[in-house]
Structures are given as structure tokens and as C-alpha cells.
Amino acid sequence: MYWLFDSARSAEVSGYGLLLSIIGTLLTLIGLYATYRQAAKAKASAKDAESAVRDFKFRADRYDAHRDLSQATYALEMTKRHLNNDAWRDAADTYEDARQAIIRMHHAAPDLVPAEKSALTKMTGHMASFCNAVETALAGKGAYPDKFKVSATIRRNYEVIVSVQRSLQHGAQP
């Protein structure tokens, strides 16, 4: 270790110092490059993960929308049965269930075609009017809705639901 401080060997020690600094600089540059590559891979992985989350959310929303439409379809069928049996309170309850399922679906699939959005809004408006009319009639302050007209509207509503289901199945991917 004494030779490091010997003035006769200062040129040799300077040469070793220069060599070590060049090697150190090269190793630093290699480390920086490796860090850059890892950061680039991490950025790509983060984008892939973000895409996967977006795709999962899209599929989950579609699943929720299909489930809600299935519930609405079942509730429409039950409403028709209740109407045929003159069970007005039960008909209003199941029609309200259908309305709520359609509203949930509307929020789960906001990328619907404007015509479908309009049809769903019109459908939920009719359902709310029907429920209000039945509740008013049950309170003795009005007449019950016309069963035949309501049945015809339920058939049209079913057609809209099937159309929306098909649209969701063949709709755009995320």
C-alpha cells in the first residue's frame, strides 16, 4: 500500500486511476442502460395491465348488462301473468323490478346506440307511468290501465330488450 503514496510511482498510480475511472464510467453507463431498459419494460407492462383492466371492466359491464336484461325479461313475463290474473299490485311490483333492471343496464352499457337509449328511456317512462296508475287505482283515486294496451306494450318492450341484447353481443370491443 506504500507504493500508492510513493512519488516515484505517481505516473503509474495515475494510470491505474485513469483506467479505473474509465471502467467505472463504462459500468455506470451499462447500469444506466439496464435501468432504462427495465423502466421501458415496466412502462409497457403498466400499459398492458391498464389495457387488461379496461378489457375486464368492459366485459364485466357487458355481463352486468346482460344479467339486468335477463332480469327485466323475466319481470316482464311475470307482469303479463299478474295482469292476466288481475293481480294489479303484483303486476306493478314486477314491472317496477323490470324498470329498475333496465335502468341498471342503461348505466352498465353507456355506449348504446342513440335509438336504443331513446327506446329504453321511453320504456322506463311507460313502466313508471303504469306503476303510478296502478298505485293510484289501488288507492281508489283512479282507474286501472287497459290490460290489452299494457300487454301490447310489454310485447314491444320485449322486442326492444332482445334488440339491445343483440346489440350488446355484437357491439364494439374496448
C-alpha positions in Angstrom: 0.0 0.0 0.0 3.0 2.3 0.5 3.7 2.3 -3.3 0.4 4.3 -3.8 1.9 7.2 -2.0 5.4 6.9 -3.4 6.2 9.9 -5.6 8.4 7.8 -7.9 5.3 5.8 -8.9 2.9 8.7 -9.3 2.6 8.2 -13.1 1.8 4.5 -12.6 -0.8 5.3 -9.9 -2.3 8.0 -12.2 -2.5 5.4 -15.0 -4.3 2.9 -12.7 -6.6 5.7 -11.6 -7.5 6.7 -15.1 -8.1 3.0 -16.1 -10.3 2.5 -13.0 -12.3 5.7 -13.8 -12.8 4.6 -17.4 -14.0 1.1 -16.2 -16.2 2.8 -13.6 -17.7 5.1 -16.3 -18.4 2.2 -18.6 -20.1 0.2 -15.7 -22.1 3.3 -14.8 -23.3 3.7 -18.4 -24.1 -0.1 -18.6 -26.1 0.3 -15.4 -28.0 3.3 -16.7 -28.8 1.5 -19.9 -30.1 -1.5 -17.9 -32.2 0.8 -15.7 -33.6 2.4 -18.8 -34.5 -1.0 -20.3 -36.2 -2.0 -17.1 -38.1 1.3 -17.0 -39.2 0.8 -20.6 -40.4 -2.8 -19.8 -42.2 -1.6 -16.6 -43.9 1.1 -18.7 -45.0 -1.5 -21.3 -46.2 -3.8 -18.5 -48.2 -1.0 -16.9 -49.8 -0.2 -20.2 -50.6 -3.9 -20.7 -52.1 -4.1 -17.2 -54.1 -0.9 -17.8 -55.5 -2.4 -21.1 -56.3 -5.7 -19.2 -58.2 -3.8 -16.5 -60.1 -1.8 -19.2 -61.0 -5.0 -21.0 -62.1 -6.7 -17.8 -64.2 -3.7 -16.8 -65.8 -3.7 -20.3 -66.6 -7.4 -20.1 -67.9 -7.1 -16.5 -70.2 -4.2 -17.6 -71.4 -6.3 -20.5 -72.1 -9.2 -18.2 -74.0 -7.0 -15.8 -76.0 -5.5 -18.7 -76.9 -9.0 -19.9 -77.9 -10.1 -16.4 -80.0 -7.0 -15.9 -81.7 -7.5 -19.3 -82.5 -11.1 -18.4 -84.0 -10.0 -15.1 -86.1 -7.4 -17.0 -87.3 -10.0 -19.4 -88.3 -12.3 -16.6 -90.0 -9.5 -14.8 -92.0 -8.6 -18.0 -93.2 -12.2 -18.3 -94.3 -12.1 -14.6 -96.0 -8.8 -15.2 -98.1 -10.3 -18.0 -99.0 -13.3 -15.8 -100.1 -11.0 -13.0 -102.1 -8.9 -15.4 -103.9 -12.0 -16.7 -104.8 -12.9 -13.1 -105.9 -9.3 -12.2 -103.1 -9.1 -9.6 -102.5 -5.4 -10.1 -100.3 -4.8 -7.1 -98.0 -7.8 -8.1 -98.0 -6.6 -11.7 -96.9 -3.1 -10.6 -94.2 -4.7 -8.4 -92.8 -6.9 -11.2 -93.0 -4.0 -13.7 -91.1 -1.8 -11.3 -88.5 -4.6 -11.0 -88.1 -4.6 -14.8 -87.8 -0.9 -14.8 -85.0 -0.9 -12.2 -83.2 -3.7 -14.1 -83.3 -1.6 -17.3 -82.1 1.5 -15.6 -79.1 -0.5 -14.1 -78.4 -1.9 -17.6 -78.5 1.5 -19.1 -75.8 2.6 -16.7 -73.7 -0.6 -17.2 -73.6 -0.1 -21.0 -73.4 3.7 -21.7 -72.2 3.1 -25.3 -75.6 2.1 -26.7 -76.9 3.4 -30.0 -78.9 6.6 -29.5 -82.1 4.9 -30.9 -81.7 2.1 -28.2 -81.1 4.7 -25.5 -84.2 6.5 -26.6 -86.3 3.3 -26.7 -85.1 2.3 -23.2 -85.9 5.7 -21.8 -89.3 5.6 -23.3 -89.8 2.1 -21.9 -88.8 3.1 -18.4 -91.1 6.1 -18.6 -94.0 3.9 -19.6 -93.2 1.5 -16.8 -93.2 4.3 -14.2 -96.5 5.7 -15.5 -98.1 2.2 -15.3 -96.9 1.7 -11.7 -98.2 5.2 -10.8 -101.5 4.5 -12.4 -101.9 1.2 -10.6 -100.9 2.7 -7.2 -103.5 5.5 -7.8 -106.2 2.9 -8.7 -105.3 0.8 -5.7 -105.8 3.9 -3.6 -109.3 4.3 -5.1 -108.5 7.5 -6.9 -108.4 6.4 -10.5 -108.9 3.5 -13.0 -106.6 0.7 -13.7 -104.7 0.8 -17.0 -106.1 -1.0 -20.0 -104.8 -4.6 -19.8 -104.7 -5.1 -23.6 -102.7 -1.9 -24.2 -100.3 -2.8 -21.4 -99.8 -6.3 -22.8 -99.1 -4.9 -26.2 -96.6 -2.5 -24.7 -94.9 -5.4 -22.9 -94.6 -7.2 -26.2 -92.9 -4.2 -27.7 -90.7 -3.8 -24.7 -89.6 -7.4 -25.1 -88.6 -6.7 -28.7 -86.6 -3.7 -27.6 -84.8 -5.8 -24.9 -84.0 -8.5 -27.4 -82.7 -5.9 -29.8 -80.5 -4.4 -27.1 -79.2 -7.8 -26.1 -78.2 -8.5 -29.7 -76.5 -5.1 -29.9 -74.5 -5.8 -26.8 -73.5 -9.2 -28.1 -72.3 -7.8 -31.4 -71.2 -4.4 -30.1 -67.8 -2.8 -30.3 -65.0 -4.2 -28.3 -63.0 -2.0 -25.9 
